[in-house]
């Protein structure tokens, strides 16, 4: 029987290039994708019957849930925020950062009680889950689309819920990490049906990637 | 035309013409098949009291249910699936019956899930329930019916994945996991994150055989040697051993049904439905991003209604099955046999008599009074557009 294409969705940006490096380590390459001038949306590796495409991070779980992509590479923040019905099979070990509640030192007091406070974030689901189900604090969530750090500075909210990598943006703006919500990193996600129907190929790929991730971690 | 009146709400739609013909054919095929296994059709109400689909029994979170009130203030729910209704019915009407009851159903179900854009909120489910038979034979019958249904639908490539709820329960009990640890393991397993499971298990102080059992949930088993190995590991854990032995016997019976090549075993399969106690299964095929059939044994469900009885069943979502068939380009052949009888006013009586006679003989006849402004070609074009097989004119000349 003719082999089907396995379709892999990659979140645009640094995540995608790091993921491709990892794929190269296990002998999966896609020359087409390296051409920076290309206008193509989808890239094919005929030899191993693979297709790659780039999409906005938050769309990756959607493509995978509906089976439009068999496999996706995406940050855990997106997976948690989208809450899609997909398998999260492997921690790829790169793109490590933390989801944190940040604000000025003066806001620390507000998190200790069950006071109603305002939280600005790009991740309303994650923020809601953290405050309602873990802290049991009622909050008002304000969804923003970028430069979240501005919110407490200009008085839009008391705290923010955002990704922290080095914390330098926070420090420069007089904010600090008040609480950690969860650690984050890039993950491999798989469609439920693909996991069954293409079990061998996908499991083989997961094993290879796991091995590569382990080797990279040994290198430090 | 009142354009704004023509819309249907998001998540519901009209199904008509060829698509509906196909849906009816598919439903007939599947219904016919279930009847051939001795299942009796049953119809339950479209809406019931909230408690029927409530927390412990339910498969759908409360906020995804369509809820409304009756005049007494009771909360009513549009059914999200039919299994709880069937369980209620069985408890009510077949309470005296000690021998098995076989029921099959088809009906529309409603899930108010706004998150899923592009997903239907009203779908047709078709399924069967076998009540009062705790044997593995019953398990085998149900799975072989699922396979037969998928084949009858025209699918060639599909997989039924079978697990056992006792395996996971046995593992957590044998390892003495806390509720939190169990939740973590459940999360890892339901995400098929088997490396995560390995790492998690490494942190536990476990006996070697149990450790090996923990590595098994994700694998798909086929060979006799592998079964043997698993059973040896499970020798000291009766609950796990029972689950494995049940699955092994099931495999033997599925071979007798000649359907074992469509079935793979995944002992540690987990279902989000709380009421499953024995086997759990899902069916997968290309062209549908989610399982097209789900089912299992839920011996505890009936006890919510005050009766202890074994039960198992499955449900198909017909609309998903249709989508998978379309995407795999598998045709459902529709035969068109309608005759269009176009008559001039002078031939009225004759035309009506002819149509009556033909209908009595089972022909499909459409009658149409000839509009003087139209030509034979107009009617031929009309017939073509509406899949009418034949046109006959009763007119002068």
Interface residues (C-beta under 8 A of the other chain):
Chain A: X4 X65 X66 X67 X68 X83 X85 X87 X88 X89 X90 X91 X190 X191 X192 X193 X195 X196 X197 X199 X206 X210
Chain B: X115 X118 X157 X159 X161 X191 X192 X193 X194 X195 X196 X220 X264 X284 X285 X286 X287 X288 X289 X290 X291
